[in-house]
């Protein structure tokens, strides 16, 4: 039990450190899960000691404490990972709109969607250009919008820009 406890402590610490460094909710969640194993191991060791000392009443009390700790860890894991599992938008639409609106050729920006974990965000949006813009100009503006978003928000992994003309000539 002692060796398992030490190994789980090291694994939990390492996973949590790397998860925070890599901004990986999966690693951080697994570190919390492993940490719950540490608490269970400690409780079992304390239970063994208490029973050896003649305090058999401590065993059911420790079982309740373990159940509460596991439930608490489960709730923390659900809270931290639910936004990714539910595909919650990691970026505010207004933040994206304000960046894109600084591109002079863009008349409007709408249907903005973002998804993914905080460290690898994917953005999809529509921009409207003047109807007199050429197809090559639309292509150029799409690249400018993509580059501006990626340079403003480094966590953005990819941007898909749908270009529309004011009268939808594209």
Buried (B, 14 or more C-beta within 10 A) or exposed (E): EEEEBEBBBEBBBEBBEEBEEEEBBEBBBBBBBBBBBBBBBBBBBBBEEBBEEEEEEBBEEBEEBBEEBBEEBEEBBEEEBEBBEEEEBBBEBEBBBEBBEEBEBBBEBEEBBBBBBEEBBBBBBBBBBEEEBEEEBBBEBBEBBBEBBBEBBEBBEEBEBEBBBEEEEB
